[in-house]
Amino acid sequence: MNHEETRITLRLPSDLHAWLTAQAKANRRSLNSEILHRIEGDYRAVVEGDESA
């Protein structure tokens, strides 16, 4: 995976933001790390040919 970073502005519905924040806290991650973890998991599944993720 490319380690160059790009900043983006992300707008989320408040309930999704609250859920992600709670998940991040439960997983002892920052909100940014939680979002990356979830996106990278889906990305890997697609790259490996398992689009059921």
VODRENFI-468018 format. One line per field, with one value per residue (C-alpha): residue number from 0; x, y, z. Coordinates in steps of 0.2 Angstrom, whole numbers, plus 2048, in hexadecimal, padded with zeros to 3 digits. Each point is the difference from the previous one (the first is absolute). Layout:
N
k = c(NUM|...) $
xx = c(X|...) $
yy = c(Y|...) $
zz = c(Z|...) $
END
This chain:
53
k = c(0|1|2|3|4|5|6|7|8|9|10|11|12|13|14|15|16|17|18|19|20|21|22|23|24|25|26|27|28|29|30|31|32|33|34|35|36|37|38|39|40|41|42|43|44|45|46|47|48|49|50|51|52) $
xx = c(800|806|806|7FE|7F2|7F2|7F5|7EE|7F0|7F3|7EE|7F7|7EE|801|7FA|80E|80D|7FA|801|811|806|7F9|808|811|7FF|7FC|80E|80C|803|7FE|7F1|80C|808|7EF|7FA|811|7FF|7EF|803|811|7F7|7F3|80E|80A|7F0|7FD|812|801|7F0|7F4|7F3|7F4|808) $
yy = c(800|811|80A|811|809|80C|80A|800|808|7F3|804|7F2|7FF|803|7EF|7F8|80B|7FC|7ED|801|80A|7F3|7F2|809|802|7EE|7FB|80C|809|812|804|802|7EF|7F8|806|7FB|7EF|7FD|807|7F6|7F0|802|805|7F1|7F5|807|7FF|7EE|7FC|7FE|80E|7F9|80C) $
zz = c(800|7FC|80F|7F9|808|7FA|80B|7FC|808|804|804|80A|807|813|804|7F6|807|812|7FC|7F8|80F|80C|7F6|800|812|803|7F5|808|7EF|7FB|7F5|7F1|803|802|7EF|7F8|808|7F9|7EF|7FE|805|7F3|7F3|804|7FE|7EF|7FA|805|7F6|80F|7FD|80D|80D) $
END
